[in-house]
Amino acid sequence: MKRWLIGGVVIALVAAGIVEGAAIQRDRARRRSQHEAVALVDTWLRLWSRSDWPAMRRLADAPPPSFVRVYSDAAATLGIEQARYRHGPVRFEGDDPGATFTAQLQLEGFGPYRYGGRLPIRRRDGKWRVRWTPAVLHPQLTGGRRFDRARLFAPRARLLDSNGAPLDARDPDLVTIAGTVGKATPEQAAALGAPYRSGDIVGQSGLQKAYERQLAGEPASELRVVEPDDGAVVASLLRTAGVQPQPVQMGIDARIQRLAGQALQGVTQPSALVAIDAPSGEVRAVVSRPAGGFPRATQGRYPPGSTFKIVTATAALASGQSPDGTVQCPPEVVVGGRRFVNAEGEAFGPIPFRTAFFRSCNTAFISVATKLSTDALDAAAATFGFGGYDLPVPAFTARFPPPRDIVERAASAIGQARVEASPLHMASVAAGVSSGTWKAPRLVRSAPPGPANPLPAAPTLRELMRLVVTSGTGTAANLAGAPVFGKTGTAEFGTGQPPQTHAWFVGFRSDLAFAVLVEGGGFGGEVAAPLAARFLQSL
């Protein structure tokens, strides 16, 4: 009996041990399975945050061939700049194992985006795998749906004239400055940056290009889920308001622009007329002829000829020259072996400096300039903006290269040698004398002010320029009413003998300054001054 009882106990203990061992084995297997499931979820989310989609694919259960493309397309559409994914408790038993997760994304153009999802898993052949569908990426991506980023552009703002009216797009002179719009190339879109894409309508030239961001604004953006076939919106995930386009107001006055164009009617040679509001520096009119051709008013490079004597006179006055001081005006003067003459061989003998100015005596100005300090003329030229400044559209302003020798200094004093200026710039020279401060021309009213240089000699220069019109070479512009101030220029160019000459007349009346140029026109007083008079009379 005792043996039987002991044997039964032993059998029971063995059986209990076997049962307990099996339970331990099951518990260990359960824990291992749980650990592997959690490790799968951790690894998946870590790889996702690194955009390592091929590695993620290896963890999925029977992933489709499109797996990597689905993730890469989604990331590109979302514009993911930074991503973090965190999961909740991992369920590894029951009918629907898996884990919930939270995605925290930083999206280009939108900022933070947070959403929740679920990562289902299944155990097959002793290994846990992600039971993948596109809904794992985002719960809304079912039935072939996809992300879409829409940009909603408001109508492009317009360029306005000085009175707030839309700029006349039919005027070829204004089109040159205003510029054009067209579809962006891939290179242009990349240069502009977000949110631009190839094919967007963007400014291609002129102010349309320079003020692209202001005229186009920033589009409203919407991140959404859409149907695969017709693109119908299923859900709007994020939206930004964008920035409304704003017009750009120019200084152009439609009436002055029209009258400037009419003033050049009938001129057969290439010509230009620019008008500037002297107090503000705003450009009121820009005309180049022939219409639709080279924009010589803003981009032309010409020797300014005797209109540059405004600058030389400034240097002389700053160096102590009195308007009443006597200077010599012989028919010719030789400097460094080069012979300089006056127009048509004129000679006035000893005359006051003021007379040399309104008679435009080359020999007198050369004699005065060659006695100035070496930097006096350079400084005066810089004060009037010779040396250049920035404008928002392609333009040539002016240049005064330091003279290389005494001959070039003599020629520079009368606006020859390597001195160059555009009609736009010479109008700004006249505007500076009118207002007492030279200012860089302003094409756009809201543009930051450019360089501005006080002109202490302006009162004397105004007196001298008035004499040009009343008693000198510019009498063709002497009109009744408000006084006209001006300076003629006959600028030599080319290699012909005698050389051809451009006809210039620059000046101002009241607050409106102007420059008139006729290429190869001859004498400024005979050709350009009458055109200026025609323009001023029409105002």
C-alpha positions as CSV (number, residue, x, y, z in Angstrom):
1,M,0.0,0.0,0.0
2,K,2.7,2.4,0.9
3,R,4.6,1.6,-2.3
4,W,1.5,2.2,-4.3
5,L,0.9,5.5,-2.5
6,I,4.4,6.7,-3.0
7,G,4.3,5.7,-6.7
8,G,1.1,7.7,-7.2
9,V,2.6,10.7,-5.6
10,V,5.7,10.5,-7.8
11,I,3.5,10.1,-10.9
12,A,1.5,13.1,-9.8
13,L,4.5,15.2,-9.2
14,V,6.0,14.3,-12.5
15,A,2.7,15.1,-14.2
16,A,2.5,18.4,-12.4
17,G,6.0,19.1,-13.4
18,I,5.3,18.4,-17.0
19,V,2.2,20.6,-17.0
20,E,4.1,23.4,-15.2
21,G,7.0,23.0,-17.8
22,A,4.5,23.3,-20.6
23,A,3.0,26.4,-19.1
24,I,6.5,27.9,-18.7
25,Q,7.2,27.1,-22.3
26,R,4.0,28.7,-23.4
27,D,4.7,31.8,-21.3
28,R,8.1,32.1,-22.7
29,A,6.8,31.7,-26.3
30,R,4.2,34.2,-25.5
31,R,6.7,36.7,-24.2
32,R,9.0,36.1,-27.2
33,S,6.2,36.6,-29.6
34,Q,5.2,39.8,-27.8
35,H,8.8,41.0,-27.9
36,E,9.1,40.2,-31.6
37,A,5.8,42.0,-32.4
38,V,6.9,45.1,-30.5
39,A,10.3,45.0,-32.2
40,L,8.6,44.8,-35.6
41,V,6.4,47.9,-34.9
42,D,9.4,49.8,-33.5
43,T,11.6,48.9,-36.5
44,W,8.8,49.8,-39.0
45,L,8.2,53.2,-37.6
46,R,12.0,53.9,-37.3
47,L,12.5,53.0,-40.9
48,W,9.5,55.0,-41.9
49,S,10.9,58.1,-40.2
50,R,14.1,57.6,-42.3
51,S,12.2,57.1,-45.5
52,D,13.9,53.7,-45.9
53,W,11.0,52.2,-47.9
54,P,12.9,49.2,-49.4
55,A,13.8,48.0,-45.8
56,M,10.1,48.5,-44.8
57,R,9.0,46.4,-47.8
58,R,11.1,43.5,-46.5
59,L,9.1,43.6,-43.2
60,A,5.7,43.6,-45.0
61,D,3.6,40.5,-45.6
62,A,3.3,40.0,-49.4
63,P,3.8,43.7,-50.3
64,P,2.7,44.8,-53.8
65,P,5.3,45.8,-56.5
66,S,4.1,49.4,-56.1
67,F,5.0,49.6,-52.4
68,V,8.1,51.8,-52.6
69,R,6.4,54.1,-55.2
70,V,3.3,54.6,-53.0
71,Y,5.5,55.8,-50.2
72,S,7.8,57.9,-52.3
73,D,4.9,59.6,-54.1
74,A,3.2,60.3,-50.9
75,A,6.3,61.8,-49.3
76,A,6.8,64.0,-52.4
77,T,3.2,65.2,-52.4
78,L,3.2,65.9,-48.7
79,G,6.5,67.7,-48.8
80,I,7.8,66.0,-45.7
81,E,10.7,67.9,-44.1
82,Q,10.7,66.0,-40.8
83,A,8.8,63.0,-39.5
84,R,8.3,61.3,-36.2
85,Y,6.1,58.2,-35.5
86,R,5.1,56.9,-32.1
87,H,3.1,53.8,-31.4
88,G,0.7,52.8,-28.6
89,P,0.4,49.4,-26.9
90,V,1.1,46.5,-29.3
91,R,-1.6,43.9,-29.4
92,F,-0.1,40.6,-30.4
93,E,-3.0,38.2,-29.5
94,G,-6.5,37.8,-30.7
95,D,-8.1,38.3,-34.1
96,D,-6.7,41.7,-35.0
97,P,-3.1,42.1,-33.7
98,G,-1.3,45.4,-34.3
99,A,-0.7,48.8,-32.8
100,T,-2.1,52.3,-33.2
101,F,0.5,55.1,-34.0
102,T,0.7,58.8,-34.2
103,A,2.5,60.6,-37.0
104,Q,4.0,64.0,-36.4
105,L,5.1,65.6,-39.6
106,Q,6.6,68.9,-40.7
107,L,5.4,69.7,-44.2
108,E,6.8,72.2,-46.6
109,G,4.4,75.1,-47.0
110,F,2.0,73.9,-44.3
111,G,4.0,73.4,-41.1
112,P,3.1,70.8,-38.5
113,Y,0.6,68.0,-39.4
114,R,-0.4,65.3,-36.9
115,Y,-2.6,62.3,-37.6
116,G,-3.3,58.8,-36.2
117,G,-3.2,55.5,-37.9
118,R,-3.1,51.8,-37.2
119,L,-0.4,49.3,-38.1
120,P,-1.9,45.7,-38.4
121,I,0.5,42.8,-38.1
122,R,0.2,39.0,-38.6
123,R,2.3,36.1,-37.6
124,R,3.2,33.7,-40.4
125,D,5.7,30.9,-40.5
126,G,6.8,31.9,-37.1
127,K,7.6,35.5,-37.9
128,W,5.6,38.7,-37.4
129,R,5.0,40.8,-40.5
130,V,3.1,44.0,-41.3
131,R,-0.2,43.3,-42.9
132,W,0.2,46.1,-45.4
133,T,-2.4,48.1,-47.4
134,P,-2.2,51.8,-48.4
135,A,-4.3,52.6,-45.3
136,V,-1.3,51.8,-43.2
137,L,0.3,54.9,-44.7
138,H,-2.8,57.0,-43.9
139,P,-6.3,55.8,-42.9
140,Q,-7.9,57.8,-45.7
141,L,-5.9,56.1,-48.4
142,T,-8.4,53.3,-49.3
143,G,-9.7,52.2,-52.6
144,G,-6.8,53.7,-54.6
145,R,-7.2,57.2,-53.1
146,R,-4.1,59.4,-53.0
147,F,-2.7,62.6,-51.5
148,D,-3.0,65.8,-53.6
149,R,-1.5,69.2,-52.9
150,A,-3.5,71.9,-54.6
151,R,-2.4,75.5,-55.1
152,L,-5.1,78.1,-55.6
153,F,-3.7,81.2,-57.2
154,A,-5.7,84.5,-57.1
155,P,-5.7,86.6,-60.3
156,R,-2.4,88.3,-60.9
157,A,-2.3,91.9,-59.8
158,R,-1.8,94.6,-62.3
159,L,0.8,97.3,-63.0
160,L,-0.7,100.7,-62.4
161,D,0.3,104.2,-63.6
162,S,0.8,107.2,-61.2
163,N,-2.9,107.8,-61.0
164,G,-3.7,104.3,-60.0
165,A,-5.2,103.2,-63.4
166,P,-4.0,100.0,-65.1
167,L,-1.0,100.6,-67.3
168,D,-1.7,100.7,-71.0
169,A,-0.5,97.4,-72.2
170,R,-0.8,98.5,-75.9
171,D,2.0,101.1,-75.5
172,P,5.2,99.4,-76.8
173,D,7.4,101.7,-74.7
174,L,5.6,100.7,-71.5
175,V,5.6,97.0,-72.5
176,T,9.4,97.2,-72.6
177,I,9.5,98.4,-68.9
178,A,6.4,96.4,-67.7
179,G,7.7,93.2,-69.2
180,T,5.9,90.0,-70.1
181,V,4.6,86.9,-68.4
182,G,4.7,83.3,-69.5
183,K,5.1,79.7,-68.4
184,A,7.9,79.0,-66.0
185,T,10.6,76.6,-67.2
186,P,11.9,74.0,-64.7
187,E,15.0,76.1,-64.2
188,Q,12.9,79.3,-63.5
189,A,10.6,77.4,-61.1
190,A,13.6,76.1,-59.2
191,A,15.2,79.5,-59.0
192,L,11.9,81.0,-57.7
193,G,11.5,78.3,-55.1
194,A,8.4,77.1,-53.3
195,P,5.5,77.2,-54.2
196,Y,6.5,77.6,-57.9
197,R,6.4,74.7,-60.3
198,S,7.3,74.3,-64.0
199,G,4.4,75.6,-66.1
200,D,3.2,78.3,-63.6
201,I,2.6,81.7,-65.1
202,V,5.5,84.0,-64.0
203,G,7.0,87.3,-65.0
204,Q,9.5,86.8,-67.8
205,S,11.0,90.3,-68.1
206,G,10.7,93.9,-66.8
207,L,8.7,94.8,-63.7
208,Q,6.6,91.6,-64.1
209,K,9.8,89.6,-63.4
210,A,11.3,92.0,-60.8
211,Y,8.1,92.2,-58.8
212,E,6.9,88.6,-59.4
213,R,6.2,87.8,-55.7
214,Q,4.2,91.0,-55.2
215,L,2.2,90.7,-58.4
216,A,1.5,87.0,-58.0
217,G,1.1,86.8,-54.3
218,E,1.3,83.5,-52.5
219,P,-1.3,80.8,-53.5
220,A,-3.6,79.3,-51.0
221,S,-2.6,75.7,-50.5
222,E,-4.7,72.7,-49.6
223,L,-3.5,69.2,-48.7
224,R,-6.3,66.7,-49.5
225,V,-7.2,63.1,-50.3
226,V,-8.7,62.6,-53.7
227,E,-10.3,59.8,-55.7
228,P,-7.9,58.0,-58.1
229,D,-9.9,58.5,-61.3
230,D,-11.6,61.9,-61.3
231,G,-9.6,63.6,-58.6
232,A,-12.7,64.4,-56.6
233,V,-11.9,65.6,-53.1
234,V,-12.6,63.1,-50.3
235,A,-11.1,65.0,-47.4
236,S,-9.3,68.3,-46.8
237,L,-6.4,67.7,-44.4
238,L,-4.7,71.1,-44.2
239,R,-5.1,74.5,-45.8
240,T,-3.2,77.8,-45.8
241,A,-4.7,81.1,-46.7
242,G,-1.9,82.4,-49.0
243,V,-1.1,86.0,-49.6
244,Q,-3.2,88.2,-51.9
245,P,-1.5,89.7,-55.0
246,Q,-0.7,93.4,-54.7
247,P,-0.5,95.8,-57.6
248,V,2.8,97.7,-58.4
249,Q,2.4,101.4,-59.0
250,M,4.7,103.1,-61.4
251,G,5.5,106.8,-61.8
252,I,4.3,106.8,-65.4
253,D,1.6,109.4,-66.1
254,A,-0.6,108.2,-68.9
255,R,-1.2,111.7,-70.2
256,I,2.4,112.8,-70.2
257,Q,3.4,109.4,-71.8
258,R,0.9,109.9,-74.6
259,L,2.1,113.5,-75.3
260,A,5.7,112.5,-75.2
261,G,5.0,110.0,-77.9
262,Q,3.2,112.6,-80.0
263,A,6.1,115.0,-79.7
264,L,8.3,112.6,-81.6
265,Q,5.8,112.0,-84.4
266,G,7.4,112.7,-87.7
267,V,11.0,112.2,-86.5
268,T,12.6,109.9,-89.0
269,Q,15.8,109.1,-87.1
270,P,15.9,106.9,-84.0
271,S,15.0,109.1,-81.0
272,A,14.0,109.1,-77.4
273,L,12.2,111.3,-74.9
274,V,12.2,110.8,-71.1
275,A,10.3,112.9,-68.6
276,I,10.9,112.8,-64.8
277,D,9.2,114.4,-61.9
278,A,12.0,116.4,-60.4
279,P,11.0,116.5,-56.7
280,S,10.4,112.7,-56.4
281,G,12.6,111.3,-59.2
282,E,9.6,109.3,-60.5
283,V,9.8,108.6,-64.2
284,R,6.7,110.1,-65.9
285,A,7.3,109.1,-69.5
286,V,9.6,106.9,-71.5
287,V,9.4,106.9,-75.3
288,S,11.7,105.3,-77.8
289,R,11.3,105.6,-81.6
290,P,10.8,103.7,-83.8
291,A,8.1,102.2,-81.6
292,G,8.6,98.6,-80.6
293,G,12.3,98.7,-81.5
294,F,15.4,99.1,-79.3
295,P,14.4,100.7,-76.0
296,R,17.0,103.5,-76.4
297,A,15.4,105.7,-73.9
298,T,16.4,103.4,-71.1
299,Q,19.1,101.1,-72.6
300,G,20.8,103.4,-75.1
301,R,24.5,104.3,-74.5
302,Y,25.4,107.7,-75.9
303,P,28.1,110.3,-75.4
304,P,26.2,113.1,-73.7
305,G,28.1,115.8,-75.5
306,S,27.6,119.4,-74.3
307,T,24.8,118.4,-71.9
308,F,27.6,117.1,-69.8
309,K,28.7,120.7,-69.3
310,I,26.2,120.8,-66.5
311,V,28.5,118.4,-64.7
312,T,31.7,120.2,-65.7
313,A,30.2,123.5,-64.6
314,T,29.4,122.0,-61.2
315,A,33.0,120.9,-60.8
316,A,34.3,124.4,-61.8
317,L,31.9,126.2,-59.5
318,A,32.8,123.9,-56.6
319,S,36.5,124.7,-57.3
320,G,36.0,128.4,-57.1
321,Q,35.0,129.4,-60.6
322,S,32.7,132.4,-60.6
323,P,29.9,132.7,-63.1
324,D,31.2,136.2,-63.8
325,G,34.8,135.2,-64.0
326,T,36.4,135.7,-67.4
327,V,37.3,132.7,-69.5
328,Q,38.8,132.5,-73.0
329,C,36.7,131.1,-75.9
330,P,39.1,130.8,-78.9
331,P,38.0,128.9,-82.0
332,E,40.3,126.0,-81.1
333,V,42.5,124.7,-78.3
334,V,45.2,122.1,-78.4
335,V,45.6,119.7,-75.4
336,G,48.2,117.0,-75.4
337,G,48.6,117.3,-79.1
338,R,44.9,117.0,-79.9
339,R,43.0,119.8,-81.5
340,F,39.6,120.7,-80.1
341,V,37.2,123.2,-81.8
342,N,33.9,124.8,-81.3
343,A,30.8,124.0,-83.3
344,E,31.0,125.7,-86.7
345,G,34.3,127.3,-85.7
346,E,32.7,129.8,-83.3
347,A,34.9,132.1,-81.2
348,F,33.8,134.6,-78.6
349,G,37.1,135.7,-77.1
350,P,37.2,136.6,-73.4
351,I,33.8,136.1,-72.0
352,P,32.2,135.5,-68.6
353,F,31.9,131.8,-67.6
354,R,28.1,132.1,-67.7
355,T,28.3,133.1,-71.4
356,A,30.6,130.2,-72.1
357,F,27.9,128.0,-70.7
358,F,24.9,129.4,-72.6
359,R,27.0,129.7,-75.8
360,S,28.3,126.1,-75.2
361,C,31.9,127.0,-75.9
362,N,33.9,123.8,-76.0
363,T,37.3,125.5,-75.9
364,A,36.5,127.5,-72.8
365,F,35.2,124.4,-70.9
366,I,38.2,122.4,-71.9
367,S,40.6,125.2,-70.7
368,V,38.7,125.4,-67.4
369,A,38.5,121.6,-66.9
370,T,42.2,121.0,-67.5
371,K,43.1,123.4,-64.7
372,L,40.9,121.6,-62.2
373,S,42.3,119.1,-59.7
374,T,42.5,115.6,-61.1
375,D,39.5,114.4,-59.1
376,A,37.2,117.4,-59.3
377,L,35.5,116.3,-62.5
378,D,35.3,112.7,-61.3
379,A,33.6,113.9,-58.1
380,A,31.1,116.0,-59.9
381,A,30.2,113.2,-62.2
382,A,29.7,110.8,-59.3
383,T,27.4,113.4,-57.6
384,F,25.2,113.3,-60.7
385,G,25.1,109.5,-60.7
386,F,27.7,108.7,-63.3
387,G,29.1,105.4,-62.2
388,G,25.7,103.6,-62.1
389,Y,22.9,102.6,-59.8
390,D,20.4,99.8,-59.6
391,L,17.0,99.8,-61.4
392,P,14.5,97.0,-61.4
393,V,14.6,96.5,-65.2
394,P,17.4,96.2,-67.7
395,A,18.8,99.7,-68.3
396,F,21.9,101.6,-68.9
397,T,22.5,104.4,-66.6
398,A,25.7,106.3,-67.0
399,R,29.5,106.0,-66.7
400,F,32.4,108.3,-66.3
401,P,35.6,106.3,-66.5
402,P,38.5,108.1,-64.9
403,P,40.3,109.9,-67.8
404,R,43.6,108.1,-68.7
405,D,45.4,111.3,-69.7
406,I,45.1,115.0,-70.3
407,V,43.6,114.5,-73.7
408,E,40.9,112.3,-72.4
409,R,40.2,114.6,-69.5
410,A,39.7,117.5,-72.0
411,A,37.3,115.4,-74.1
412,S,35.4,114.1,-71.1
413,A,34.8,117.7,-70.0
414,I,32.6,118.2,-73.0
415,G,30.9,114.8,-72.8
416,Q,33.0,112.9,-75.2
417,A,35.8,110.3,-74.8
418,R,34.4,107.4,-72.9
419,V,31.6,109.2,-71.1
420,E,28.3,107.6,-71.8
421,A,24.7,108.1,-70.6
422,S,21.2,107.1,-71.5
423,P,18.4,109.6,-72.1
424,L,16.9,108.3,-68.8
425,H,20.0,109.3,-66.9
426,M,20.4,112.7,-68.6
427,A,16.8,113.5,-67.6
428,S,17.8,112.7,-64.0
429,V,20.7,115.2,-64.4
430,A,18.2,118.0,-65.4
431,A,15.9,116.9,-62.6
432,G,18.7,117.2,-60.1
433,V,19.4,120.8,-61.0
434,S,15.6,121.5,-60.8
435,S,15.2,120.1,-57.3
436,G,18.6,120.8,-55.9
437,T,19.3,117.1,-55.3
438,W,20.3,114.5,-57.8
439,K,18.2,111.4,-57.3
440,A,18.4,108.0,-59.1
441,P,15.3,107.7,-61.4
442,R,12.4,105.8,-59.8
443,L,10.3,103.6,-62.0
444,V,8.2,102.2,-59.1
445,R,6.6,104.4,-56.5
446,S,7.0,101.9,-53.6
447,A,10.7,101.1,-54.5
448,P,13.2,102.0,-51.8
449,P,14.8,105.4,-52.5
450,G,18.0,105.2,-54.5
451,P,21.1,107.4,-54.2
452,A,20.4,111.1,-53.5
453,N,23.1,113.7,-53.6
454,P,22.7,117.4,-52.7
455,L,23.8,119.9,-55.4
456,P,25.0,123.1,-53.7
457,A,25.6,124.7,-57.1
458,A,22.0,124.1,-58.2
459,P,20.8,127.7,-57.9
460,T,23.7,128.9,-60.2
461,L,23.1,126.0,-62.6
462,R,19.5,127.0,-62.9
463,E,20.5,130.5,-63.8
464,L,22.9,129.2,-66.4
465,M,20.4,126.8,-67.9
466,R,17.8,129.6,-68.1
467,L,20.2,131.7,-70.1
468,V,20.7,128.8,-72.6
469,V,17.0,129.1,-73.4
470,T,16.7,132.8,-73.4
471,S,20.0,133.9,-74.9
472,G,22.0,130.9,-76.0
473,T,21.9,127.7,-78.0
474,G,18.4,126.6,-76.8
475,T,16.2,129.5,-77.8
476,A,14.0,127.2,-79.8
477,A,12.6,126.0,-76.5
478,N,11.9,129.5,-75.1
479,L,8.1,129.3,-74.6
480,A,5.7,131.7,-73.1
481,G,4.4,131.0,-69.7
482,A,6.4,129.1,-67.1
483,P,10.2,129.4,-67.8
484,V,12.1,126.6,-69.5
485,F,15.6,125.8,-68.4
486,G,17.8,123.7,-70.6
487,K,21.1,122.6,-72.1
488,T,21.8,121.6,-75.6
489,G,24.2,118.9,-76.7
490,T,25.8,118.0,-80.0
491,A,27.6,114.8,-79.4
492,E,30.1,113.4,-81.8
493,F,30.2,109.7,-82.6
494,G,31.7,107.3,-85.1
495,T,34.9,107.7,-87.2
496,G,33.7,109.8,-90.1
497,Q,35.3,113.1,-91.0
498,P,33.6,115.3,-90.0
499,P,32.0,113.0,-87.4
500,Q,28.3,112.5,-87.2
501,T,26.5,114.0,-84.2
502,H,23.6,113.1,-81.9
503,A,21.2,116.0,-81.1
504,W,20.5,116.4,-77.3
505,F,18.4,118.8,-75.3
506,V,17.9,118.3,-71.6
507,G,16.1,120.6,-69.2
508,F,13.1,121.2,-67.0
509,R,10.0,123.4,-66.7
510,S,8.3,123.7,-63.3
511,D,8.8,120.3,-61.7
512,L,9.0,118.3,-64.9
513,A,12.5,117.4,-66.2
514,F,13.2,115.9,-69.6
515,A,15.8,114.7,-72.0
516,V,15.4,114.5,-75.8
517,L,17.8,112.6,-78.0
518,V,17.8,112.2,-81.8
519,E,20.4,109.8,-83.1
520,G,22.5,111.4,-85.8
521,G,20.2,114.4,-85.6
522,G,22.9,117.1,-85.9
523,F,22.8,120.1,-83.7
524,G,20.9,119.8,-80.4
525,G,19.6,123.4,-80.5
526,E,18.2,123.0,-84.0
527,V,16.8,119.5,-83.7
528,A,16.2,118.4,-80.1
529,A,15.2,121.7,-78.6
530,P,12.2,122.2,-80.9
531,L,11.0,118.7,-80.1
532,A,11.2,119.5,-76.4
533,A,9.3,122.7,-77.0
534,R,6.6,120.7,-78.9
535,F,6.4,118.4,-75.9
536,L,6.2,121.1,-73.3
537,Q,3.6,123.1,-75.3
538,S,1.3,120.1,-75.4
539,L,1.2,119.6,-71.6
